Amino acid sequence: MRIFFSPPVTMKKATILALILLLVPAAITAQKYKLIWKENFKGKEINTERWSKIPRGTSDWQNYMSHYDGCYDVSGGKLTLLGITNEALPGDTAPYLTGGVYTKGKFSITHGKVEVKARLIGAQGAWPAIWMLPENHGWPDGGEIDIMERLSHEAQAYQTVHSHYTYVLKEKHPKQSECSPIKPDGYNVYAVEILPDSLVFSINGRHTLTYPRIETHHRGQFPFGTPFYLLIDMQLGGQWVGKVNPDELPAKMIVDWVKFYKMVE
């Protein structure tokens, strides 16, 4: 959108108008929520009523997923997921082992908000992710919500929306991804709001990206509004992040807490 100022407009008025425009995203997304679950990782084990360890698969991100206890630590009210060299499982031919958990089949939300406070200890080839997938639909038709992805040691995080519309049809409008700064050595709060008409992303309470539902003749533009579950995983390697430097391992993702909210009408 272009804005034209007529000659009588003063610099002060222009500044005020600019500030108003900056506040528009926050006003649009001022939705009310009710906290329905907070995971504080108390105790010394993963709460298996809510979480399961992610099994290994054939996808880039899933190559080294393992149930090995050395990839997981629950202590001090935090969950630590590690990416390590495989020196403990001689029967496993994978060079690396990684830990990840998800709420698949145990907890999901349709409309609401998810927040995760986490610290990332990187390595070359580390690819930690916090993201969501649909319970009842395949990929990419069911959609994917990437709340946070980080590559190696970068001081930025990626937040992205995937669907048939974006992945298969390769449509670029509306904007579906944003890269935003993070505190690379500290804790950051990554969040997404799943609304009937949009996905709204933020980092540390700052709005970063809104992906809206639009009118289009192409199918699959906004496949959101069904139950989605949460995945948190410490990945290693892959086409996007590149090769792993084993001398920099272990890589870690330390999760302080996870919050789920439902939307209040």
Secondary structure, DSSP 8 states (H G I E B T S, - for coil): ------TT--HHHHHHHHHHHHHHHHHHT---EEEEEEE---SSS--TTT-EE----SSGGGTTB---GGGEEEETTEEEEEEEE--S-TT---SEEE-EEE-TTT--BSSEEEEEEEEEE--TTEEEEEEEEESSS-TTTT-EEEEEE--TT-SEEEEEEE-IIIIIS----S--EEEEE--TTSEEEEEEEEETTEEEEEETTEEEEEEE----SSTTS---SS-EEEEEEEEE--TTT----GGG--EEEEEEEEEEEEE--
